[in-house]
Amino acid sequence: MLKVGDAAPDFTAPSHAGAPVSLAGLRGKKVLLWFYPEADTPGCSLEGRGFRDHQEYYDDHGIQILGVSFDPIDRNAAFARKFDFKFPLLSDLDRAIAIAYGACSEGKAQHAERISFLIDEQGKIARIYDRVDPRDHPAKVLAEFLDAQA
């Protein structure tokens, strides 16, 4: 299990826009890696809209939001269009990212666990959010980050 201070496992996965996204390519930026169970379901939609609604604040503090699910690219693309998400949604079809981060325990898992990781500019795990309430998770992550900066 990953702990705060551990190196975040690198990955490359296709985004909903079709372009690959790699953690290594984001070195120098903070990244919020957000695992969600399934695109366009009530809880995931609520949580995603929260990130969308707070995105300006995340952007202002240099935090790149990345959503990850086991959904295929086309389903994530429809989800992003429907809710006007401006952040990448990654398709982890082989579950490799989720397994590396502990969002599932095996390659046959149907859904990722609802868990998020704040990764610092050097690629280290800065915070793990393993008890996530989709209603307020995006605001809580941001509030904790801002409190830590004060």
Number of C-alpha atoms within 10 A of each C-alpha: 8 14 13 14 13 13 15 22 14 12 15 16 19 18 24 24 14 15 11 15 17 14 18 14 12 14 14 12 17 23 23 23 21 24 27 26 19 22 23 17 11 11 17 19 20 19 21 27 19 17 25 20 14 14 20 12 15 21 12 8 14 14 21 19 21 19 22 29 26 24 22 16 20 14 17 25 21 14 21 23 12 11 14 12 17 12 17 22 31 30 26 23 17 13 23 18 24 24 17 16 20 16 26 21 15 13 12 9 15 13 17 23 20 22 22 25 23 24 26 20 16 15 22 18 22 21 18 17 15 13 10 16 15 19 16 13 20 25 17 14 21 18 12 11 17 12 9 8 7 5
